[in-house]
Amino acid sequence: MMRPFVMILISVSLGVTGQICFKTGMRGFEGNYFGLFAHVLKTPVIILGLGCYFISTLIWLNILSKVNLSYAYPMLSIGYALVVFLSWIIFKENVSLWRWLGVVLISLGVSLISK
């Protein structure tokens, strides 16, 4: 069986991948909520993102059966740091110094919790 930390990283990575897929699929969309539903159904990258979230949730449920919630849940914040980094790389988003400092603080917090 995989170590819980590795399973958490896989779950978080799938969640982050889902977010990147969602953003990719929604670029340029300008409709309303009714149009959004149709857009989601016809956009493969959004459907891929939903699949990533579904698999991530199944893994997460398995994680919760094995480790304390007080350990596992804060680890989800790794995803925040990854999303900021990938948004900067993939979408060329402007990330301020304050956001980078926030990422550093989140990373320090996760490292403390994982001990």
C-alpha positions as CSV (number, residue, x, y, z in Angstrom):
1,M,0.0,0.0,0.0
2,M,1.2,3.5,-0.7
3,R,2.2,5.8,2.1
4,P,-0.5,8.3,3.1
5,F,1.6,11.3,2.2
6,V,2.1,10.0,-1.4
7,M,-1.7,9.3,-1.7
8,I,-2.3,12.9,-0.5
9,L,0.1,14.3,-3.1
10,I,-1.7,12.3,-5.8
11,S,-5.1,13.5,-4.7
12,V,-3.9,17.1,-4.5
13,S,-2.2,16.8,-7.9
14,L,-5.4,15.6,-9.5
15,G,-7.3,18.5,-7.9
16,V,-4.8,21.0,-9.2
17,T,-4.9,19.4,-12.7
18,G,-8.7,19.7,-12.5
19,Q,-8.4,23.5,-11.8
20,I,-5.9,23.9,-14.7
21,C,-8.3,22.1,-17.0
22,F,-11.3,24.2,-15.8
23,K,-9.4,27.4,-16.4
24,T,-8.2,26.2,-19.8
25,G,-11.8,25.2,-20.8
26,M,-13.3,28.5,-19.6
27,R,-10.9,30.9,-21.4
28,G,-12.9,33.1,-23.6
29,F,-16.3,32.0,-22.3
30,E,-18.7,35.0,-22.0
31,G,-22.1,33.4,-21.6
32,N,-24.6,33.2,-18.7
33,Y,-25.3,30.2,-16.4
34,F,-27.5,28.5,-19.0
35,G,-24.8,28.8,-21.6
36,L,-22.2,27.6,-19.0
37,F,-24.0,24.2,-18.7
38,A,-23.9,23.7,-22.5
39,H,-20.3,24.9,-22.6
40,V,-19.2,22.4,-19.9
41,L,-20.9,19.5,-21.7
42,K,-19.2,20.2,-25.0
43,T,-15.7,21.1,-23.8
44,P,-13.5,18.0,-23.4
45,V,-10.9,19.7,-21.2
46,I,-13.5,20.7,-18.7
47,I,-14.9,17.1,-18.7
48,L,-11.3,15.9,-18.1
49,G,-11.1,18.3,-15.1
50,L,-14.3,16.9,-13.7
51,G,-12.8,13.4,-14.1
52,C,-9.7,14.5,-12.2
53,Y,-11.8,15.9,-9.4
54,F,-13.8,12.6,-9.2
55,I,-10.7,10.4,-9.0
56,S,-9.2,12.8,-6.5
57,T,-12.3,12.6,-4.3
58,L,-12.2,8.8,-4.4
59,I,-8.5,8.8,-3.4
60,W,-9.3,11.4,-0.7
61,L,-12.0,9.2,0.8
62,N,-9.5,6.4,1.0
63,I,-7.0,8.7,2.7
64,L,-9.5,9.7,5.3
65,S,-10.1,6.1,6.2
66,K,-6.4,5.7,7.1
67,V,-5.1,9.0,8.6
68,N,-6.2,11.7,10.9
69,L,-8.2,14.5,9.4
70,S,-6.1,17.0,11.4
71,Y,-3.0,15.8,9.4
72,A,-4.6,15.2,6.0
73,Y,-6.8,18.3,5.5
74,P,-4.1,20.9,5.9
75,M,-2.1,19.1,3.3
76,L,-4.7,20.2,0.7
77,S,-3.1,23.7,0.9
78,I,-0.2,22.3,-1.2
79,G,-2.7,22.7,-4.0
80,Y,-2.9,26.4,-3.5
81,A,0.8,26.8,-3.9
82,L,0.8,24.6,-7.0
83,V,-2.1,26.5,-8.6
84,V,-0.3,29.8,-8.1
85,F,2.9,28.4,-9.7
86,L,1.1,26.7,-12.6
87,S,-1.0,29.8,-13.3
88,W,2.1,31.8,-13.5
89,I,3.8,29.3,-15.9
90,I,0.9,28.1,-18.0
91,F,-1.4,31.2,-18.2
92,K,1.3,33.8,-17.8
93,E,-0.6,35.3,-14.9
94,N,1.0,38.2,-13.0
95,V,1.7,36.9,-9.5
96,S,2.6,39.7,-7.0
97,L,5.4,39.5,-4.4
98,W,2.7,39.2,-1.7
99,R,1.2,36.1,-3.4
100,W,4.7,34.5,-3.7
101,L,5.2,35.3,0.0
102,G,1.9,33.6,0.8
103,V,3.0,30.6,-1.2
104,V,6.2,30.4,0.9
105,L,4.2,30.7,4.1
106,I,1.8,27.9,3.0
107,S,4.7,25.7,2.1
108,L,6.4,26.3,5.5
109,G,3.1,25.5,7.2
110,V,2.7,22.2,5.3
111,S,6.2,21.2,6.0
112,L,5.6,21.7,9.8
113,I,2.3,19.7,9.7
114,S,4.0,16.9,7.8
115,K,6.5,16.3,10.6
